[in-house]
Amino acid sequence: MTSTVDALRLRIGQLQEQLETEFEKARAAMRYRLENNRVIWEEEVRRRHRRMRDRLGPFLIKSPPRHVLTAPVIYSLIVPFALLDLFVSLYQAICFRAYSIPRVRRADYIRIDRHHLGYLNSVQKLNCVYCGYVNGLIAYVGEIAGRTEAYWCPIKHAARVKGRHRHYDGFMDYGDGETFAEGLKIARRRIQELEAGRRSTAAQADDHVDLG
């Protein structure tokens, strides 16, 4: 069972690498490139995007009242989200060092880049910055929580769980008390060696493509 799960996880890693290759092709088709995480558009595309932009005044006038009235509620959440960001980052900075768990890189999850799109007006850009931060933060916190769970309680739930994190599939089966002690050691070692495993998976995926 374990060998089958490990093989499937390796295959998933390879497919993720192939997916990134396809994303790179899509970026080329949209005629932009990334240089040091900065978006560089072709000038012709930039001009076309500016022509597509909705003027701010007409945009606000035709916005549904429910959007305008609920906007303060949405943006009020920035306070708890910012506090969450602060406290979770402090938690992993302290505890992950103590547990020898590789820390989650914030920049891998929180991307603020949609404001470079010339066809968005200032309000739309602000909305996209907010959404990029909050959704990236949730993913960042989820990965920290997943690594924590993998270290302390790597046991599957009795019932099926939706939206599980990427480490969950490697957890021990519910009710398997006989292998718990040894399985906990294995799970901790796996999460502590996470970065080395990620690099190994990427290398194997490259080998797979080369052999293709």
Helices and strands as residue ranges (DSSP letters): H 2-29, E 32-35, E 38-41, H 43-52, H 56-62, H 65-76, H 78-91, I 92-96, H 97-99, G 106-108, G 114-116, H 122-152, G 168-170, G 177-179, H 180-192, H 194-211
